[in-house]
């Protein structure tokens, strides 16, 4: 029986890797438009974003969903 890979795009990804990917892929300005949270719009940085997202589940859920949507768009091209 063959072992299949995990289909979850979040599997093995750290929050830092996810935020870094999104910041590089969209840029902070576009990221702030897509997910309207202050850590993306007011003097954004990876560290400030991580601090906020680790404490705020609703925002983390939005970031993870954007990553999944972005990941699926990239892998289907």
C-alpha positions as CSV (number, residue, x, y, z in Angstrom):
1,X,0.0,0.0,0.0
2,X,1.4,3.4,-1.0
3,X,1.6,6.2,1.5
4,X,0.1,9.4,0.2
5,X,1.3,12.9,1.1
6,X,-0.7,15.1,3.4
7,X,-3.1,17.2,1.3
8,X,-3.5,19.9,3.9
9,X,-1.6,23.0,2.6
10,X,-1.0,24.2,6.2
11,X,0.7,20.9,7.2
12,X,4.2,21.6,8.3
13,X,3.9,25.4,7.7
14,X,4.7,27.7,10.6
15,X,2.7,30.9,11.0
16,X,5.9,32.9,10.2
17,X,6.2,31.0,6.9
18,X,2.6,31.7,6.0
19,X,2.8,35.4,6.8
20,X,6.1,35.7,5.0
21,X,4.7,34.0,1.9
22,X,1.6,36.3,1.9
23,X,3.7,39.5,2.5
24,X,6.0,38.5,-0.4
25,X,3.2,37.4,-2.7
26,X,0.8,40.3,-2.2
27,X,2.9,43.0,-0.5
28,X,1.8,44.6,2.7
29,X,-0.5,47.1,1.1
30,X,-2.6,44.5,-0.8
31,X,-2.5,42.2,2.2
32,X,-3.9,45.0,4.3
33,X,-6.7,45.5,1.8
34,X,-7.6,41.8,1.7
35,X,-7.5,41.3,5.5
36,X,-8.1,44.6,7.2
37,X,-6.1,44.4,10.4
38,X,-3.8,47.0,11.8
39,X,-0.7,44.9,11.9
40,X,-0.9,44.7,8.0
41,X,-1.7,48.4,7.5
42,X,0.1,50.4,10.1
43,X,3.9,50.0,10.0
44,X,3.6,46.3,9.1
45,X,6.3,43.8,10.0
46,X,6.5,40.0,10.2
47,X,7.1,40.2,14.0
48,X,4.2,42.5,14.8
49,X,1.9,40.4,12.7
50,X,3.0,37.2,14.4
51,X,2.5,38.7,17.8
52,X,-1.1,39.8,16.9
53,X,-2.0,36.6,15.0
54,X,-0.9,34.3,17.8
55,X,-3.3,36.1,20.2
56,X,-6.2,36.7,17.9
57,X,-7.8,33.5,16.5
58,X,-10.3,35.1,14.1
59,X,-7.5,37.0,12.4
60,X,-5.3,34.0,12.2
61,X,-8.1,32.0,10.6
62,X,-8.5,34.7,7.9
63,X,-4.7,34.7,7.2
64,X,-4.7,30.9,7.0
65,X,-7.7,30.9,4.6
66,X,-6.0,33.4,2.4
67,X,-2.9,31.3,2.3
68,X,-4.9,28.2,1.4
69,X,-6.7,30.1,-1.4
70,X,-3.4,31.5,-2.7
71,X,-1.7,28.2,-2.5
72,X,-4.5,26.5,-4.4
73,X,-4.3,29.2,-7.1
74,X,-0.6,28.8,-7.5
75,X,-0.6,25.0,-7.7
76,X,-3.4,24.9,-10.3
77,X,-1.6,27.0,-12.8
